[in-house]
Amino acid sequence: MNGDWLLRGRDGRLSAYQLSGDAVLCRAERGPDGPWTDPRTVGGDQKLHPVLAVGQGADAYAHLVSWRPTTKGESGLVHSTHFRPRLAALDWNPIGHPNKKGDRTGTPAVAVDAQGRAHVFVRNNGGGVSLLAQKEKGGWDPWRDLKGSGVQDGLAAVTGESGRVELYAAAPGAVLHWRQEEPGAQPVLRETLETGVRPGTLHALATSSDGTTLYYTDDSGDLCAWRPGTKPVTVLPSAGPGPVAAVRCDLDGHDCTLLAQRSASGRVAFAAYPTELESAGAWWAESGPRLPVDALVSLAVDEDDRVVAATLSPSTGQLLLTKRKDEPGLALEAWRQV
């Protein structure tokens, strides 16, 4: 899955999205602190490939994108909107292919601008990135080629506090950054950072009124943070092989960024530091049980502004959850199965 799959909905309830065979499932809180609903299929009975991208706008609506098989050897992208976690999502709507037709070209990424328009990014057959953006009053603009070369799978799309959409992508020896100059404008390739980056480790987060931060693991295994226009900095050694999850939250009255990652030991490692102040230092602290190797980690903030962490194993379907205790520091409740 691509994007944060643990979300707080418009009604304050948390929801979690997961892949299950040829379908996407959603579970949601029935009330504060649960209990949770049973898994429900999202988007009708359309059969999907095992891939999902999730994005959420300021209106708290979730936008889901996947690939579906069409004819033999070919696939197309589909989109669904989920307005409230405990309501049914819209049926999957076909939105085409970046090269008009063909098989899957890469894992999509989704960001939603301030006007609630979903922006779907995906690699194309030319090795660059293509964009499909919603119109404000319904429908979709034509596919647009954003250029780029040698783009690897694992795009990271993000919406800044300004409401403008940005995209990061890894390429051999580089990270590429696209950004909208104005609301509704086509994102343009603004900067290329020359750096070694491990594919599949990108995660982007809005961290100030006019900036976003990209987290990635470099060739040496360090977790790095990069804000376009500056040089990347090392935050700390990566806890494990996959991407980090990240969320901004209030910790004892301070604006902090919390990172989480499945560690090499199989547990979840957490690290926090003042937002955009990587020089303050950060240290991993592990929590919870050992998890399957395919376990995913996601972070959110609930309606009481408490940090929530969740892990999900696609092979077992097991969803585990913990929340921050109501006390100073980053003490967490015992992990529980949902």
C-alpha positions as CSV (number, residue, x, y, z in Angstrom):
1,M,0.0,0.0,0.0
2,N,1.1,3.6,-0.7
3,G,0.1,6.4,1.7
4,D,-1.2,6.5,5.2
5,W,-3.8,3.7,5.5
6,L,-4.8,4.7,9.1
7,L,-7.0,7.8,8.8
8,R,-9.2,10.0,11.0
9,G,-12.5,10.5,9.3
10,R,-14.8,13.5,9.1
11,D,-16.8,12.2,12.1
12,G,-13.6,11.8,14.2
13,R,-13.6,8.0,13.9
14,L,-10.5,6.2,12.9
15,S,-10.5,3.8,9.9
16,A,-8.0,1.4,8.5
17,Y,-7.7,0.1,4.9
18,Q,-6.2,-3.2,3.9
19,L,-5.7,-5.4,0.9
20,S,-7.3,-8.8,0.9
21,G,-7.0,-11.0,-2.2
22,D,-8.6,-9.1,-5.1
23,A,-10.4,-6.6,-2.8
24,V,-9.9,-3.6,-0.5
25,L,-11.3,-3.8,3.0
26,C,-12.1,-1.1,5.5
27,R,-12.6,-1.3,9.3
28,A,-13.7,1.7,11.4
29,E,-14.3,2.7,15.0
30,R,-17.9,2.7,16.1
31,G,-17.1,5.3,18.7
32,P,-14.1,6.8,20.6
33,D,-11.6,4.0,21.5
34,G,-13.7,1.5,19.6
35,P,-15.1,-1.1,19.3
36,W,-14.4,-1.5,15.6
37,T,-16.6,-2.7,12.8
38,D,-15.9,-5.9,11.0
39,P,-13.9,-5.6,7.7
40,R,-16.2,-4.4,4.8
41,T,-15.4,-4.5,1.1
42,V,-14.7,-1.0,-0.4
43,G,-16.0,0.1,-3.8
44,G,-18.3,-2.8,-4.8
45,D,-17.4,-6.2,-6.3
46,Q,-14.8,-5.0,-8.8
47,K,-11.8,-7.4,-8.7
48,L,-8.5,-5.6,-8.2
49,H,-4.8,-6.2,-8.4
50,P,-3.2,-6.3,-4.9
51,V,-2.2,-2.6,-4.9
52,L,-3.7,0.4,-3.1
53,A,-2.9,4.1,-2.8
54,V,-4.7,6.2,-0.2
55,G,-4.9,10.0,0.1
56,Q,-6.9,12.3,2.3
57,G,-7.9,15.9,1.9
58,A,-8.7,18.7,4.4
59,D,-12.3,17.7,4.1
60,A,-11.2,14.3,5.6
61,Y,-12.6,12.4,2.6
62,A,-10.4,9.4,1.7
63,H,-9.5,8.8,-2.0
64,L,-8.5,5.3,-3.0
65,V,-6.8,4.2,-6.2
66,S,-6.0,0.7,-7.4
67,W,-5.3,-1.2,-10.6
68,R,-7.9,-3.6,-12.0
69,P,-7.4,-6.2,-14.7
70,T,-9.2,-5.3,-18.0
71,T,-8.3,-7.6,-20.9
72,K,-5.6,-10.3,-21.0
73,G,-2.2,-8.7,-20.1
74,E,-3.7,-5.2,-19.6
75,S,-4.9,-3.2,-16.7
76,G,-6.5,0.1,-15.8
77,L,-6.6,2.4,-12.8
78,V,-9.8,2.8,-10.7
79,H,-10.7,5.4,-8.1
80,S,-13.2,5.5,-5.2
81,T,-14.1,8.2,-2.6
82,H,-15.0,7.3,1.0
83,F,-16.8,10.1,2.6
84,R,-17.2,8.7,6.1
85,P,-15.6,5.5,7.5
86,R,-18.8,3.8,8.6
87,L,-20.6,4.5,5.4
88,A,-20.1,2.6,2.1
89,A,-17.6,4.1,-0.3
90,L,-18.4,5.0,-3.8
91,D,-18.1,2.2,-6.4
92,W,-14.8,1.9,-8.2
93,N,-14.7,4.3,-11.2
94,P,-12.3,3.5,-14.1
95,I,-9.9,6.4,-14.7
96,G,-7.7,5.1,-17.5
97,H,-4.1,4.3,-18.1
98,P,-1.1,6.8,-18.3
99,N,-0.2,5.2,-21.7
100,K,-3.8,4.8,-22.8
101,K,-3.5,1.0,-22.6
102,G,-1.1,-1.7,-21.4
103,D,-0.3,-3.5,-18.2
104,R,0.4,-1.9,-14.8
105,T,3.2,0.6,-14.9
106,G,3.8,1.1,-11.1
107,T,2.2,1.7,-7.8
108,P,0.1,4.9,-7.8
109,A,0.2,7.7,-5.3
110,V,-2.6,10.1,-4.3
111,A,-2.7,13.6,-2.9
112,V,-5.7,15.8,-2.4
113,D,-5.5,19.6,-2.8
114,A,-7.3,22.3,-0.7
115,Q,-10.3,22.2,-3.1
116,G,-10.8,18.4,-2.5
117,R,-9.4,17.4,-5.9
118,A,-7.6,14.1,-6.0
119,H,-4.3,14.0,-7.9
120,V,-3.2,10.6,-9.0
121,F,0.5,10.1,-9.9
122,V,1.9,6.9,-11.5
123,R,5.0,5.9,-13.4
124,N,4.5,5.6,-17.1
125,N,6.1,3.4,-19.7
126,G,8.7,6.1,-20.6
127,G,10.2,6.0,-17.1
128,G,8.7,9.3,-16.1
129,V,5.6,10.3,-14.1
130,S,2.1,10.9,-15.3
131,L,-0.7,12.8,-13.5
132,L,-4.5,12.6,-13.6
133,A,-6.2,15.3,-11.6
134,Q,-9.9,15.7,-10.7
135,K,-11.8,18.8,-11.8
136,E,-13.4,20.8,-9.0
137,K,-16.9,20.3,-10.3
138,G,-16.6,16.6,-11.3
139,G,-14.8,14.6,-13.9
140,W,-11.1,14.4,-14.6
141,D,-8.6,16.5,-16.6
142,P,-6.6,14.7,-19.3
143,W,-3.6,12.6,-18.4
144,R,-0.5,14.8,-18.3
145,D,3.2,13.8,-18.6
146,L,5.2,15.4,-15.8
147,K,8.5,14.2,-17.4
148,G,11.3,12.7,-15.3
149,S,13.6,9.8,-16.1
150,G,14.4,6.4,-14.6
151,V,11.7,6.9,-11.9
152,Q,11.5,4.0,-9.5
153,D,8.4,2.5,-7.9
154,G,7.3,4.0,-4.6
155,L,6.3,7.6,-5.3
156,A,5.5,9.9,-2.3
157,A,2.7,12.4,-2.8
158,V,1.9,15.0,-0.2
159,T,-0.3,18.1,0.2
160,G,1.4,21.1,1.9
161,E,-0.4,23.3,4.5
162,S,-0.9,25.7,1.6
163,G,-3.1,23.2,-0.1
164,R,-0.7,22.7,-3.0
165,V,0.3,19.3,-4.1
166,E,3.8,18.0,-4.2
167,L,5.4,14.7,-5.4
168,Y,8.8,13.0,-4.7
169,A,10.2,10.2,-6.7
170,A,13.5,8.2,-6.5
171,A,15.7,7.6,-9.5
172,P,19.2,6.1,-9.8
173,G,21.4,8.4,-7.7
174,A,18.7,11.1,-7.2
175,V,15.4,12.2,-5.8
176,L,13.1,14.3,-7.9
177,H,10.7,16.9,-6.6
178,W,7.6,18.3,-8.3
179,R,5.4,21.1,-6.9
180,Q,2.4,23.1,-7.8
181,E,3.2,26.8,-8.2
182,E,-0.5,27.8,-7.8
183,P,-3.6,26.0,-6.7
184,G,-5.0,23.9,-9.6
185,A,-1.8,24.3,-11.6
186,Q,0.1,21.3,-13.1
187,P,3.0,20.3,-10.8
188,V,6.4,21.1,-12.3
189,L,9.8,19.4,-11.7
190,R,11.5,22.0,-9.4
191,E,14.6,20.3,-8.1
192,T,16.7,17.2,-8.4
193,L,18.7,16.1,-5.4
194,E,21.8,14.0,-6.2
195,T,21.9,11.3,-3.5
196,G,21.9,7.6,-3.1
197,V,18.4,6.4,-2.1
198,R,17.0,2.9,-1.4
199,P,13.9,2.3,-3.5
200,G,10.7,2.0,-1.7
201,T,11.7,4.1,1.3
202,L,10.2,7.5,0.5
203,H,7.6,9.1,2.8
204,A,6.6,12.8,2.7
205,L,5.0,15.0,5.4
206,A,3.8,18.6,5.5
207,T,6.0,20.2,8.2
208,S,5.5,24.0,7.9
209,S,3.2,26.6,6.4
210,D,5.2,26.6,3.1
211,G,7.3,23.4,3.2
212,T,7.2,19.6,3.2
213,T,9.9,17.1,4.3
214,L,10.8,13.9,2.6
215,Y,12.1,11.0,4.6
216,Y,14.2,8.4,2.8
217,T,16.9,5.8,3.5
218,D,20.2,6.4,1.8
219,D,22.7,3.8,0.5
220,S,24.5,3.6,3.8
221,G,21.3,2.8,5.7
222,D,20.7,6.1,7.4
223,L,17.3,7.7,7.6
224,C,17.6,11.2,6.0
225,A,15.3,14.2,5.9
226,W,15.2,16.6,2.9
227,R,13.4,19.9,2.4
228,P,13.7,21.2,-1.1
229,G,16.0,24.2,-1.3
230,T,18.2,22.8,1.5
231,K,20.7,20.0,1.9
232,P,19.5,16.7,3.3
233,V,20.4,15.8,6.9
234,T,20.8,12.5,8.6
235,V,18.1,11.9,11.3
236,L,19.4,8.6,12.7
237,P,20.2,5.1,11.4
238,S,17.2,3.4,9.8
239,A,15.5,1.0,12.2
240,G,14.5,-1.4,9.4
241,P,14.3,-2.0,5.7
242,G,11.0,-0.3,4.8
243,P,9.7,3.3,4.7
244,V,8.9,5.2,7.9
245,A,5.5,6.4,8.9
246,A,5.4,10.0,10.1
247,V,2.9,12.3,11.8
248,R,3.1,15.8,13.3
249,C,1.7,15.9,16.9
250,D,1.7,17.8,20.1
251,L,4.0,16.3,22.7
252,D,3.9,18.2,26.0
253,G,3.1,21.5,24.3
254,H,5.8,21.1,21.6
255,D,5.2,20.7,17.8
256,C,6.9,17.4,17.2
257,T,7.3,14.9,14.4
258,L,6.9,11.3,15.4
259,L,8.5,8.6,13.2
260,A,7.7,4.8,13.3
261,Q,9.2,1.9,11.5
262,R,9.2,-1.9,11.7
263,S,12.6,-2.6,13.1
264,A,15.1,-5.3,12.2
265,S,14.0,-7.1,15.3
266,G,10.4,-7.2,14.1
267,R,9.0,-4.8,16.6
268,V,7.8,-1.2,16.0
269,A,10.5,1.5,16.7
270,F,9.5,5.1,17.5
271,A,11.5,8.3,17.5
272,A,10.4,11.9,18.0
273,Y,12.0,15.3,17.7
274,P,10.9,19.0,17.3
275,T,9.5,19.4,13.8
276,E,12.1,20.5,11.3
277,L,14.8,20.5,14.0
278,E,16.6,17.3,13.1
279,S,19.7,18.8,14.9
280,A,18.0,18.2,18.2
281,G,18.6,14.5,17.8
282,A,16.3,11.5,17.8
283,W,16.6,8.0,19.2
284,W,14.6,4.8,18.5
285,A,12.6,3.1,21.2
286,E,11.0,-0.2,20.4
287,S,7.4,-1.2,21.4
288,G,4.9,-4.1,21.0
289,P,5.3,-7.7,19.9
290,R,7.4,-9.1,17.1
291,L,5.5,-8.7,13.8
292,P,5.4,-10.7,10.6
293,V,7.9,-9.6,8.0
294,D,5.2,-8.1,5.8
295,A,3.7,-6.0,8.6
296,L,3.0,-2.3,7.7
297,V,3.0,0.6,10.2
298,S,0.9,3.8,10.1
299,L,0.4,6.7,12.4
300,A,-2.5,9.1,13.0
301,V,-3.9,11.6,15.5
302,D,-7.4,10.9,16.9
303,E,-10.2,13.4,17.7
304,D,-8.6,13.9,21.2
305,D,-5.3,14.8,19.5
306,R,-3.7,11.6,20.9
307,V,-1.2,9.8,18.7
308,V,-2.4,6.5,17.4
309,A,-0.1,3.8,15.9
310,A,-1.3,0.7,14.0
311,T,0.3,-2.3,12.4
312,L,-1.3,-4.5,9.8
313,S,0.0,-7.8,8.4
314,P,-1.5,-8.5,4.9
315,S,-0.7,-12.2,5.2
316,T,-2.6,-12.6,8.4
317,G,-5.0,-9.7,8.3
318,Q,-4.1,-8.9,11.9
319,L,-4.6,-5.3,12.9
320,L,-2.9,-4.1,16.1
321,L,-3.4,-0.7,17.7
322,T,-1.9,1.5,20.5
323,K,-2.5,5.0,21.7
324,R,-0.5,7.5,23.7
325,K,-1.3,7.5,27.4
326,D,-2.7,10.7,29.0
327,E,0.6,11.5,30.7
328,P,3.8,13.4,29.9
329,G,6.2,11.9,27.4
330,L,5.5,9.3,24.8
331,A,4.2,6.5,26.9
332,L,2.0,4.1,24.9
333,E,-0.9,1.9,26.0
334,A,-0.6,-1.9,25.6
335,W,-1.0,-3.0,22.0
336,R,-4.3,-4.6,21.4
337,Q,-5.7,-6.6,18.5
338,V,-8.7,-4.9,16.7
